[in-house]
Amino acid sequence: MHAVVFAYHDVGVNCLKALLSAGIQVDLVITHQDDPNENVWFGSVAKLCEQQQIPYITPDANQLMGLVPQIQKLAPDYLFSFYYRYMIPAELLACAKIAALNMHGSLLPKYRGRAPVNWAILHGETETGATLHIMEVKPDAGDIVGQSAVSIAPNETATDVFGKVSQAAVAVMNQTLPELVQGHIPRKPNNLAQGSYFGGRKPADGQILWHQTAQQVHNLVRAVAPPYPGAFTDWQGQCMIVARTSLEGQFPEQLDLQTPGIQLVDNQVFGVCGDQRALAILDWFPANS
């Protein structure tokens, strides 16, 4: 079996390794150049390709259509997408003789679209996972080929959960590859009515709104905690990144639960929220530090 792979991030590294271990011949990898303005805390698909002597390229989004003749000539059995950030045109999907498959970081049909792990934490989910599915022109809408679930603990951050999802993606690959290498695709319907689509998130979306509930604020802090841009609030004219909070333990009686916002009591920092509950701020620092 031959494949062309679009890949980036830890999921790209881990799933590409799974393909190679299963004996699939990867003829070309399409990945991204790292953005110098982004905190790159994850594994490099490009470095893996160099180690394994796999040809790879890093085209811009507007150059993808130009790859059609090259990939048609390769005539891959499969086209795989593992956390690749650009939409792959239908003309490229059609180059796969058997199927084009994408790994998505949620339990589809839930949390289709961008930043699925961050959105799941933001909404207080206790479970997410990884889903391999048939690629169609509409994002994350094709039939489900395989899934693996992971738990989300109450204080886990997006980075913690993303590590679990990366391993779940490998579990899905190991679960489905025996059939894929035989040219068989297990599939079940992806019932879109049972989930929702979410867009990308910007750093500005991390602003803490203290009129929200303590649970909502805690979930926001977890969802965007560093190395993501972080939840932020203003304190004495300075923008502060709130990196870790806790809803647990005893809170001082001196807290004014009628006044949402930052309060300092006995050299400890607390955030009072709109539901008249407080959370402890365990780690915060100036945004420009």
N, C-alpha and C positions, 0 to 999 in steps of 0.2 A: 504494500500500500504506500502511495506517495501523497504528501500533503504540502500545502502552502499555509503558513501560519502568520497571522497578524497578532502581535503580542506585546505586552508591556507590564511593568509592575511585578510584584511577587507572584501573583497568580499566573502571569505570563511565563515567568521563570519555572515555576513548579509544574505547570501543565505541559510546557515544552519538554521538560525532563521526562515526564510520564510518557509522552509520545515516543521519545527516543528509546526509553526502556522497553516499550511494547514492540519495538522493531519497525516502527513506521519511518519511512524515508522522508525527511523534511528537506525539500528542494530549495525553499526560499523562505526567509522570515522578513516580515515587514514590521518595523517597530518605530519608536519615536526618538528623536534627539531630546535629551534632558533639557528642561527649561531652566536657564540660569536664575530665573526669578522665583523658582519653586524649591521648596525644601524637599530634596530627593532623599528619602529615608528608606527606600525600598530597593530590591534587587534589580540588576541590569540584565535585560534580555540580550542586549548587544554584546556584553562581556561573555555571556554563556555561548552565544553564536561563535565568537572568536575562539573560545576554548574548544568547542566541538567542530570547528572549521565548517560551519554552516553559512552559506551566503546570506547576507542581510542588507536591507536598504532602509532609509529613513525619509520617505517622501512626505511632503506637506499634503494637507487634505485635498488641495486643488490639483494635485498630481496623481491622485489615485486612478482616475479614468485612463490615464496614459499607461497604466500597468496592464491593461486588459490584453493586448497582444502577447506580452511576455508571459503572463500566467496561462493564457490559452495554449501557448506553445508547450508549457510545462505539463498541461493536462492533468492536474492533480485529481486523485480520487476524492480527497477531502480538502476543504478549506476550513481552518479553525480560527476563531477569534477569541483571544484570552486577554481581557481588560485592555483591548485596543481602544483608543479614545475617539477615533474618527468614525463617522458613518461609512460603511463599506457599500459602494454602489451595487445595484442589482446586476449590472453587467459583470462585475467581479464575482458575485455570488454564483452566477450561472456558469462560471468556469469549472466548478467542482463536478466531477462525473457522478459521484454518489450523493454528497450532501455538503452544505456549508453549516457549520455548527459553532455556537457561541457559548462561552461560560459566563454566567451572570451571577453577581454576588447577592442573591436573595432567593427565597423559596417562591419562584414564580407560580402564579401570576402576581404575587404581592411585590411591591416596590420595584416595578419596572422603571427603566430610565436611569438617571444619573445618581451617583453617590448613595447606592442602596443601603450600605451598612450605616452610614451617618443618619439617613432618614429613619431607619428601623429603630435606632437608639433614641432619636429625637421623639419618636412616637411611643416610647416605653415598651417596645416589644421584648418578650422574654426568649424569643427564638428567631433565628434566621438561618441562612445556609447558602449553598451554591447550587446552581441549576445549569445543566448543559441542555441546550435547545436548538432546534432547527432555526437557522437565520432566514428571516423574510425581510422585505423592504421596511415594514413597520417594526420599530425596535421592540425586542423582547416579546414578540407575539407568536412565534412559531411553536410547534409541538415540543413537548418536554421529552428529552431523551434520558436524563438521569438527574437525581437530586440527592443531596445529603444535608441534614439539618444539624445546627449547632445551637447551644444555649447562649443566652445573653444574661449575665449576672447583673444584679442591681447597681454595682459600682464600676462595671467594666467600661473602658473607653472604646472609641472607634478603632484605635490601633490594636487593643486587646482582641476585639471581635474580628477585625480584619485578619489577624493571624489565624484565628480559628477557621474563618471562611476560606483562607488560602489552603489550609489542610483539607477542608471539606471538598474543595475543587479537585484536589488530587484524589480523594476518595471516590468522587464521581467518575473521574477519568479511569481509575483502576477498575471500577465497577462496570463501565460501559465498553472499555477498549477491547475485551475479548470478542464481543459481538461486532464492533466496528471494524476490526481487522479482518473479519469474515465477510464484510460488506453488508452486514445486517444492522438496521437501526431500530432499536426499541423506541417506541414513541407513544405518548398519551396526550390528549388534548390539553392545551394551555387555555383554561377558561378565563378570559380577560375580565369577565364581569365579577370575578371573585378577588380582584386586586385593583390597584391604582397605579398611575404613572406619575413619577416625580421628576422635576427638572434639576439642573445643576444648582450648587450652592456657591455663594460668594462670601469672602471674608466678612463683609458688612452684615451678613445674615447672623453673625455670631453675637450681635448686641443683646445683652441681657435686659429683659423687660421685667422689672421687679413687681409689676402688678400681676404677673402670671403666678401660678401656683409654685410652691417649693419643688414639687416633683418635676414640673416642666422646666424650671431653671436648672435643676440637677441634671436632667436629661440633656439639655442643651450643652452644658459644660462637658459632659461625657462625650457627646456626639462630635464636638469640634476641638477637643483637648489636643495640645501639642503632641505630635508634630504638625497637626492641622493648625489653621490660623488661630484658633482659640476663641472662647467666649470672652466678651469684654464689657467693662462698665466704667463710668467716670467716678473718680474719687478725688475730691479737692482739686478739681481742674486738670487731673492727669488721667489718661486712659490706662486702665489696668487690665491685664489678661488674667482671668480667673481660670486656673488650670485644674483644680481639684476641689470638690466639695463633698460634704457628708450630711445626710439627713438624720443620722443616728446619734444617740447619746443624749445627755442632759444639757439643756440650754439655760443660760443665766436668767434669773428672774428679772434682772435689770433691763432686758431687751424690751424695746417699745414695739410691740407686735402690731400696732395700729399704723406705723409709719414705714412703708416699704422702702428698701434701699440698704446701703452698707451701714453697719453699726459696729463700733469697737467697744468691747467690754473686757476689762481685765487683760488687756494686751492681746485679746483674741478678736478675730474678724468674723463677722456674721453677716448674712444677707437675709433681710426680712422680706417676705413675699406677700403677694396679694391675698392669699388664703390665710393670713395671719399665722403662718408657720415660718420658722427660721431654718436656715442651713448654715453649717460651719464652712468657712472658706479656709481650706487647709493649705492651699498653695496659690499665691498670686504674685504678679510682678509687673513692672511698668512695660507697656507695649513697645516702647522704643529701646528697651534694654538689650 
